């Protein structure tokens, strides 16, 4: 008899290990994406764009991990044919991994904009709000990874609220930039770079919320996409 | 004995029907998303924003279908435990459905921008290029849905090339808008609306390419994300 069978929470101890491995790979991927955003914000803060090459290098690692995790999830589905909770875990994981990869892409976009802005010596005035927005988004990403690691619906809902703050901050940055462009039309192209960067940061927030929704789906078995925040809170209380 | 078993290509005729149903639902969803983009471009062409309410109504239908298809895919995974090709079909479907839903979101964004631009009576000069870009994207979306319906890798690769044309057109629109803003700083806000709309159209192209990549993955069992187009063509030739 195969001693791999009927041990622990699952039929197979091996299966438990495989699921654990996927979870820890996702968190590793999350850590890399966080590092991409960190290095981008460092460049913006210090005015030194040399760290941006690292952001690109990290992106290749992130992409590789995404495909690897996806492949592992597919294999588990084919080999283990998981039911209920495990199945939800795997579906939520492949989705979250896609969002993480997109976050990495957006971080890289921001990094390129930052390099472009720094190389062209744009007036710091035009990007003062960008750093504040970036810090908020960085915190949201960090909290989102914690939410995923601990599979907590309560913190998932908290993060959704935080994303609304990010959206408000983004709107402020935008208004400020429009004013700047009106008074200084010669620097429109530079201001637009800052605007795209702000937009990418705002998108990172959206991807974080997707991951939080996946956690809620995983834990509660409840699909909360396209559901208003107030209703989600009510459902989970 | 259950007559549902050992009939047709699959163990179960019922299973074949379920897969067919999912495929046709995806195409139905694709049709709705196409209608969203069509109605948006109609409004832009005619200068009449009354059809934009339909775009919003369609979006609710699209969102509903996304969740429904996702739920059906999950149930099939749990109940049928499909192997190899069918499994890839289901994974590719849940991913494509997500891209379709995003395309719908972007189309709605464009629609709102168009309404905003029309309501504010912005100079048509600033959005002349937008319609051309929209037409190209519309064609790409149509071709992408055909690619999905027929599961053709050859046309998938062709669409990827088309997306490069979309990107070039987008770059032209952008340059034109920057010039416009420089010479007419009073209309910066309006020109930015057009810019966001152009960005959303370009994103629709990206989502189409994701769907094409999913088709290649499905047919060839080959993960072509993060792979250069020239290499994909080589792999498939």
Boltz contact constraints between the chains, C-beta under 6 A:
constraints:
  - contact:
      token1: [A, 63]
      token2: [B, 226]
      max_distance: 6.0
  - contact:
      token1: [A, 67]
      token2: [B, 223]
      max_distance: 6.0
  - contact:
      token1: [A, 77]
      token2: [B, 87]
      max_distance: 6.0
  - contact:
      token1: [A, 78]
      token2: [B, 83]
      max_distance: 6.0
  - contact:
      token1: [A, 78]
      token2: [B, 87]
      max_distance: 6.0
  - contact:
      token1: [A, 81]
      token2: [B, 81]
      max_distance: 6.0
  - contact:
      token1: [A, 83]
      token2: [B, 78]
      max_distance: 6.0
  - contact:
      token1: [A, 87]
      token2: [B, 77]
      max_distance: 6.0
  - contact:
      token1: [A, 87]
      token2: [B, 78]
      max_distance: 6.0
  - contact:
      token1: [A, 178]
      token2: [B, 189]
      max_distance: 6.0
  - contact:
      token1: [A, 181]
      token2: [B, 188]
      max_distance: 6.0
  - contact:
      token1: [A, 182]
      token2: [B, 185]
      max_distance: 6.0
  - contact:
      token1: [A, 182]
      token2: [B, 188]
      max_distance: 6.0
  - contact:
      token1: [A, 185]
      token2: [B, 182]
      max_distance: 6.0
  - contact:
      token1: [A, 185]
      token2: [B, 185]
      max_distance: 6.0
  - contact:
      token1: [A, 188]
      token2: [B, 181]
      max_distance: 6.0
  - contact:
      token1: [A, 188]
      token2: [B, 182]
      max_distance: 6.0
  - contact:
      token1: [A, 189]
      token2: [B, 178]
      max_distance: 6.0
  - contact:
      token1: [A, 223]
      token2: [B, 67]
      max_distance: 6.0
  - contact:
      token1: [A, 226]
      token2: [B, 63]
      max_distance: 6.0
